[in-house]
Every structure is written in structure tokens, then in C-alpha cells.
């Protein structure tokens, strides 16, 4: 749960991604929980799907997604390290999963430490060496070194009851000793920064495909590090789901065969509910006609859902939730709103709008004056008072300029009088 919330926060805040749906399933209890989760993904119309689960449940989730048509052309599935590090879990339906993308821990398999670890590990029968096990091996050694240096670990009895929980007094000293470790193991070099995270995390970006006649497996196509970020150096050889050479857009660009739940409420002439109607969609008007025309062109089915309060939707500051059509869509009761919904700044923070199909501005109609023919029509732009002020201003300005010309030594009259006085 914490991992899912962290991914959601980083995608939305740091990368400006729009996360359509986050769902959790319990693979232990059977397929009911998984069916519900995959159905939510299908209804969200998302094309980029991140699957984070244990490797043993990956085939079950991917197989169900394949049956629902979510692994064809235009879809992108990204799996995490417990799947990419254990590709044998996909062996049963490997051909269906060609085109998967994923990440896994980057391990230097040419290092002396890794070669020694592999030679020791290969002695154990029925085991599969993957990056996660390699890092687990190093983590145990790293923890042992920190415990040996801190020398603060004392024997204590574990208490599982929450009300009897007590903080580990020696934990601070152990944490400091752990973060100061610099260790080179089978998975690479471990160095921590001031916040306790690995100073330079490294991941391989991989693509599940079959080169030639080999069995499908994950091939490295690039790397991601906390310093250099992502570097895809083999993008030309990437194969995608459903269409090996067709790079998907990651957008839902087809409604073919889909069923949509559309929000609608009475607002003549845009939407009128028929009386004494016995069919499923008892609506007529501009908006139902537009939906019907689009459904014939784009080949999708639909049904209208009316909110219980019959409102378009307003935001309740106290409850911090929307009502009406907007509330139904945000809660998942409807897929979209097919009404003449006005665009507002508050609404745009929570929902997206299509291109407007109608502009309606606020206007006032007043009675106009009849035109009259007059010789003095050029005086009509201003009132009599304004014209009087203009004429008065011109006269006053002329008198002032004449006086300045006579009194100033720089004027035409004043310069002559000044010259006679000087001579």
C-alpha cells in the first residue's frame, strides 16, 4: 500500500502524470479480487498499466488482462522486479506476453563478488538466482557489519501487542552505523546518502521478447540511475504488445466495442426525459442525439445514468466532495458526462472537458434610437456641454499663448523688444 501511494505521489507531483485508477488485489483468496481490479482498469480506458505484484501472481493477472483484450495493440504493460527477476513465472503463456516492459535491479555479473556468490549459490538444488536474491544476500552481510560496528544490539523479547509496543532504544545507533556503511558485494557497491537512501540506485529497463528462435525472455534495452536518469540505448529493437513495430501512444484512441455509462440530467432542450417510457434510455434532446450519432460512428454502446439529486454538480467545502453529475463521475458511477456542462475554474481542477460544442455568453438587449438626418450630425458624438468645454479650452489656450509670446524674450514680439532695450 505504501509503495503504491508513493508511486502515485511521484507520478502526479513530479512528472505531471494523470493516474486514472489505483487498485489492489489479493491473489491468495482467488480470482474474484483480481477480476474486480482488472475490470476497473478496463473501465478507466487506460493504455499504460503498471503491474506491481509477486511473481507467482503475475501470470494470473496478465492472463486475465489478455482475456479482457488489454494486451493488444496500443497497450503498454510495465512489470516490476519480482516478475522481471523471475521470468520463469511467464513460461506457461510466454508467447502472449511478448512486448512487456519492465525494470529490474542492475547487477554487475562480471564482478569477482558476483562470480563467487553464483558459484556458492548454484550448489543449492532447485534454486533460481535473480537480482533480488543477490541483493538480499548483500543486505544480510551489510546488516551484520552494521551490527558488529554499532555494538548496541541487546537481547529483548518481541511484543506483538500494539498497546505494549516500545521503541527500540538502540535503533538510532544501529541506523547511523548502517547508513555509514560502504560495502561492495555481489550486487554492486552499497553507499548511502544523508537521508538513508542508496546513493546511486541502478535499474535495467528490459523488454520481454524472443530474438530469433530462442525462448522469450527479458532483454536489456536501457538503464536508469538516480544520477543520469533514463538512458534507452536499444530502442530500435523494442517489441510492443500486439504490434511489434508499432510504438503505442499510451492514449485510448478507440471506443470500438466498448460500453459507456453516461451521466445525464433533465435540462430542456438539451436533455428531456420521456414520460411513460418503458425502454432503457428514455431521453431525447440535443445531447442524447449527439451521443446516438457518435455511437453509430464509433461503434460503442451506452446507457444514461441520472444522479440521485438531479444536479449538475457543485463542490461542498465542508464534506470536500462533489455532488450531482460530477460527483457520480469522480466516484466511478459514470464514465463521462454527456450534458451541456459549463466550464468553470473550480470544475477544471477535478475533471477534463471536451472541445465546447456551444458558446453561450451573457448579453443585454436595449431599445435603440432612431437615426435623424441633420446638417450638424458631426456634432453628435459629444454632448453640448462637452463641445462648450472644448471651445472654451481652445480660446483660453490661444490667449495664454499670445501673452507668453509677448512677454517671453524668446517669443517673436518679446525678442524684438528685448533687443531694443539691450542696444
Residue pairs with C-beta under 8 A, 6 or more apart in sequence:
1 24
3 52
4 22
4 24
4 52
7 50
7 52
8 19
8 22
11 17
11 19
12 18
12 19
20 44
20 45
20 46
21 40
21 41
21 44
21 46
23 36
23 37
23 40
23 41
24 37
25 33
25 34
25 36
25 37
25 53
25 61
26 33
27 33
27 34
27 53
27 54
27 56
27 57
27 60
27 61
31 60
31 64
34 57
34 60
34 61
34 64
35 64
38 61
38 64
38 65
38 68
38 70
39 68
40 332
41 49
41 65
41 70
42 68
42 70
43 332
43 335
45 252
45 258
45 335
46 252
47 74
47 75
47 76
47 248
47 249
47 250
47 251
47 252
48 75
48 76
48 78
48 250
49 65
49 70
49 75
49 76
49 77
49 78
50 78
50 80
51 58
51 61
51 62
51 77
51 78
51 79
51 80
51 83
52 79
52 80
53 61
53 80
53 82
53 83
54 82
55 82
55 83
55 85
55 86
55 89
56 89
58 79
58 82
58 83
58 89
58 90
59 89
59 90
59 92
59 93
62 71
62 77
62 90
62 93
62 96
62 97
62 100
63 93
63 96
65 71
65 77
66 93
66 96
66 97
70 77
71 77
71 96
71 97
71 99
71 241
71 242
72 241
72 242
73 240
73 241
73 242
73 243
73 246
73 248
74 242
74 243
74 248
74 249
74 253
74 254
75 241
75 242
75 248
76 101
76 240
76 241
76 248
76 250
77 99
77 100
77 101
77 241
78 100
78 101
78 102
78 103
79 100
79 101
79 102
80 102
80 103
81 102
81 103
81 104
81 105
81 131
81 132
82 132
83 89
83 90
83 102
84 102
84 103
84 104
84 206
84 218
85 104
85 105
85 130
85 131
85 132
86 128
86 130
87 208
87 217
87 218
88 128
90 97
90 100
90 208
90 216
91 215
94 210
94 215
94 216
95 216
97 208
97 216
98 208
98 209
98 210
98 216
98 239
98 241
98 244
99 207
99 208
99 209
99 239
99 240
99 241
99 242
99 244
100 207
100 208
100 241
101 205
101 206
101 207
101 208
101 238
102 205
102 206
102 207
102 208
102 218
103 203
103 204
103 205
103 206
103 224
104 131
104 203
104 204
104 206
104 218
105 131
105 132
105 134
105 135
105 187
105 202
105 203
105 204
106 131
106 188
106 202
106 203
106 204
106 223
107 114
107 131
107 134
107 135
107 186
107 187
107 188
108 114
108 187
108 188
111 186
111 188
113 184
113 185
113 186
114 134
114 186
114 187
116 186
117 134
117 137
117 185
117 186
118 129
118 186
121 127
121 129
121 133
121 137
122 129
131 187
134 186
134 187
135 187
137 185
137 186
137 187
138 183
138 185
138 186
138 187
138 188
138 190
141 183
141 185
142 178
142 181
142 183
142 185
142 190
143 178
145 181
145 183
146 174
146 177
146 178
146 181
147 153
147 174
147 177
149 177
150 170
150 173
150 174
150 176
150 177
150 178
152 170
152 173
152 174
153 170
153 174
154 170
156 168
159 165
159 166
168 174
175 196
178 192
179 192
179 196
180 192
181 190
181 191
181 192
182 189
182 190
182 191
183 189
183 190
184 190
188 202
190 198
191 198
191 199
191 200
192 198
192 199
193 199
198 226
199 226
200 225
200 226
200 227
201 225
201 226
202 223
202 224
202 225
202 226
203 223
203 224
203 225
204 220
204 222
204 223
205 220
205 221
205 222
205 223
205 224
205 230
205 232
206 218
206 219
206 220
206 221
207 218
207 219
207 221
207 237
207 238
207 239
208 216
208 217
208 218
208 219
209 216
209 217
209 219
209 237
209 238
209 239
209 244
210 216
210 217
211 219
219 234
219 237
220 234
221 232
221 233
221 234
221 235
221 237
221 238
222 230
222 231
222 232
222 233
222 234
222 235
223 230
223 231
223 233
224 230
224 231
238 247
239 245
240 246
240 247
240 248
241 248
254 298
255 298
255 299
255 300
256 298
256 299
256 300
257 299
257 300
258 300
258 301
259 300
259 301
259 302
259 303
260 300
260 301
260 302
260 335
260 336
261 302
261 303
261 305
261 333
261 334
261 335
262 291
262 302
262 303
262 304
262 305
262 334
262 335
262 336
262 337
262 338
263 304
263 305
263 306
263 307
263 325
263 328
263 329
263 333
263 334
263 336
263 337
263 338
263 339
264 271
264 283
264 287
264 288
264 304
264 305
264 306
264 325
264 337
264 338
264 339
265 271
265 306
265 307
265 310
265 311
265 312
265 324
265 325
265 339
266 272
266 273
266 306
266 310
267 312
267 339
267 340
268 285
269 285
269 286
270 285
270 286
270 287
270 339
270 340
271 283
271 285
271 286
271 287
271 288
271 339
271 340
272 283
272 284
272 285
273 282
273 283
273 306
274 282
274 283
274 284
280 303
281 288
281 302
281 303
281 304
283 304
286 340
287 338
287 339
287 340
288 304
288 338
290 338
290 357
291 302
291 338
294 300
295 301
295 302
304 338
305 328
305 333
305 334
307 313
307 323
307 324
307 325
307 327
307 328
309 323
309 324
310 324
311 323
311 324
311 325
312 324
312 325
312 326
312 339
312 341
313 322
313 323
313 324
313 325
313 326
313 327
313 341
313 347
314 322
314 323
314 324
315 321
315 322
315 346
316 322
316 323
321 327
322 330
322 350
325 334
325 337
325 339
325 341
326 337
326 341
326 347
326 350
326 351
328 334
329 335
329 336
329 337
329 351
330 350
330 351
337 351
340 358
341 347
341 353
343 353
343 356
347 353
374 380
379 387
382 390
404 411
405 411
405 412
405 413
405 414
406 413
406 414
407 414
408 414
409 415
409 418
